[in-house]
Amino acid sequence: MPENRTRPAYRIIGKAAPRPDAWAKVFGDTAYAHDYTVPGMLCAKVLRSRHPAARVLSIDTGDAEKLPGVDAVLTAKDVPNNETATRFGQTHQVGGFEGLYRVLAEKKIRFKGEAVALVAATSEAVAEEALGLIHVEYEPLEGVFDPVEAKQAGAYQVGEDESNVICSYKVRKGDVEEGFKLADVVVEQTYRVPMVDHAYLEPESGVAWLDQDGVITIRSATQVIEHFRGIADVLGVSHNRVRIIAPMLGGGFGGKEDITVETYLALLVWKTRKPVSLTYTREESIRSHGKRHPYVMRYKTGATKAGKLVALEAELTSDAGGYVYLSPWVLLYSTVGATGPYDIPHVKVDSETVLTNNTFSSANRGFGAPQVCFACESQLDELAKQLGLSPLEIRRKNYLRTGDALATGRVLEHSVETEQTADRALEALGEPSGPSSPTERIGRGIASSMTSYGRMTFLHDTSRALVSIEMDGSVSVRCGLQDVGGGQASSLAQIAAEVLGVPMEDVTVYVGDSALTPLAGTTTATRLLYMSGNATKKAATAVRHSLVKKAADLLDVDPEELAMGDRQIYSAGDPDRAVALERVVKACAADGIPLYDVAQFNAPARELIDFQTGQGQVFPDFTFGTQAMEVSVDIETGAVKVLKIVSCYDVGQAINTLSAEGQLHGGALYGLGYGMMEEVVLDKGNTLTPSFAEYLIPSAVDVPDVKTIMIESGGGVGPFGAKGLGEPSCVPAAAAFANAVSDAIGARVCDLPVTPERILKALGRF
Amino acid sequence: MNVECTLEVNGSSTTLQVAPSARLIDVLREDLGLTGTKEGCGNGECGSCTVLLDGRPVNACLLVALEVEGRAVTTIEGLLGPGGKLSHVQQAFVETGGIQCGFCTPGMIMSATALLEATPAPSDAEIRDALVGNLCRCTGYAQIIESVRAAAELIGPGSGGETPR
């Protein structure tokens, strides 16, 4: 159970409750994107480029079109607006962040696996055969596959007329040269982190059809139903002619934030006027959807003898792959987060994101945070080692505290409990384990992180929810969110039940329909609980006010005295003075008092930051936490066993402790996979790891149970003081793992993943 | 050319016309409408399509339907007891939070069901071993393993036969 604060007396908030969606999932009844069929639906397939860099000279679809059972073959020339700009479901347009988005390849191929043509046919086998009958003539080009090489003058140009360097940022605080003069110890290192996949168990999938009014309706596994606007723009139809429905997702982690199958489905439905389904194979998913950005990070950090950080200089280069997608935004997160949760007087950060002919990179859980966390936390441990301090000591001397300013000038006005999370995480590791063989070395590591929740403030983010109470006192919530499996819809049920004094089973939550549920924005950026939770609380509170006012009339008491619970409204001082909720609802209905409310929650709206100095506010708030690990390393083989993992976070206020703990468990392993084993291996743009036999993620035998500790400061900006956990929970794990290995072997591995080979190399074994 | 195929699924026998190469997962999902069995990789690497074949967990994406004629196939839909009663394993997964996105859940539950059938009081190592072929990306496995422990408690010592098949 979470600890710390004197907990307010909530009935439902902060309890461990099975989620309403759990039952359908154990029955096998949940209809994911691929489980839904429409009579007469065609099967679609995508022809993908065999080359990472090439010029498309010609495409001949004649033979494919003649194949019996083929309804449509589409190429770039069939797409009304094939070239558009990437936008990500936000309603506020922000310049400088948009890149070319090409639906189907034309002119230059920019990565291997880029979509070249689409087929819709009566069966998967026919569609597959038709792909083989499309004749594409390519002129292979040399390409560029290293981001540092790609940004040099004279490098191969990935696009037609755009620079390989997509954008760059700077953060300037103090004078970093002067800062290093104050340092007694300076460490400098270059760190490299790989491309990784989201590896959700459900591949990209959807079904689309034209409804009776001619609206293109797409039911797909997406984190963003508001892509309907972008898809309508590609087709050249008005925005209200495209509707997206998001069923329960089989995991997202940022990989279903960009458009996946939706535009292809819309084009094929528009062309054939028939329903069409499209599901990626696992290989297609790994080869061609967006990845986590590989980074090269040069860090230099200085500290005094006492362990106070005085200067940090970082140069970040991220590999965007073939298209821009979310790269500028991911890079901005890394740039702001480059200094970690630490107070450093002199800071200089320079960052660039660069096009290459690798698979494109985009959103992945943590969104630019795990990369810099690994580099920054490695530097902290190297400084500690040279200064003879423990990893905890050096961190304690430097943690930012409430009221301190980041290097970007942003003052942390809300709760900052990083130090407590570090103390508690390390303490929970308990007594050190002893080595079980002469070649085994035991090591411990910690890493702390500060990770944002909520989208960037210059996007002027909003969410809406509609809460209504039915004539029998049951409650409906309608909110255009996407449930990626983290309990997103369930949390709204708990919030509405808490506010309206009903049990959770009295609440039904309708989500994920761009035509029918109030638009609530993306399920990304750890914004869902913060944004839609606040909107739901606001709407439920408005309904509550109407009900309480009516109950006060009926009971002849002051509304201030009334409480709600157990489907009743009662006097807090005299609980026998009560009226049934159902009776109050009927009385309101008879008087024409609205029994619903649509509320909009607006995040703080700020202007763009200054890109030359990095000064300004980028995020609404941050979640702080620390992960600690104990590992054993066999110095003969380099094999590592993770013996203990602790994850400690200030969660603000857990809404459902079962779900919050689940995020902490899952996040720690997601991050540990990044540190320990995961890598999309590319050879000149060709993915060598296109299956789960080659792309390894943690299995049940690879790791021990994660011990979770939740601190509840109540200091978040989410409902009831909650903070966001989805992304923050995965960020420090890779760094903590690398620090633990380094502690065990007395040498540092500067590249992720920290594999047995790299460990032996660091030990000088080869 | 399709051929006749008689399958015993969840206790009832069905005869269908299938392609000789039709995979068990496709026949279950498309011909029998049993979409609780999920396809996550199609290569037998993720375990999302785990079903029981004569009580033992197998990947339905790796089997040809004709291969399993005359053998008892149990899918997630076959675990419900009389009157829609949840099996102990299903009950434990709901209550202990062994579920996030739910895509791996049917496969996990099938593997856990087979384990508890054979080993009613498994050690943690036995639980982890039994689930090694079922990948989960959301939960970090902790609450899944806890759910299996809780199911073993529900079943009680020495009563391995109680978990519905």
Interface residues (C-beta under 8 A of the other chain):
Chain A: A16 P18 R19 D21 A22 W23 A24 K25 V26 F27 G28 D29 T30 A31 Y32 H34 D35 H198 A199 Y200 L201 E202 P203 M248 L249 G250 G251 F253 T281 R282 V484 G485 G486 G487 L658 S659 E661 G662 H665 G666 G667 A668 L669 Y670 S691 F692 A693 I697 P698 S699 A700 V701 V703 D705 V706
Chain B: R29 L34 T35 G36 T37 K38 E39 G40 C41 G42 N43 E45 C46 S48 T75 I76 E77 L80 L86 Q90 F93 V94 E95 G97 I99 Q100 C101 G102 F103 C104 T105 P106 I109 I127 R128 D129 L131 V132 N134 L135 C136 R137 C138 T139 G140 Y141 A142 Q143 I144 I145
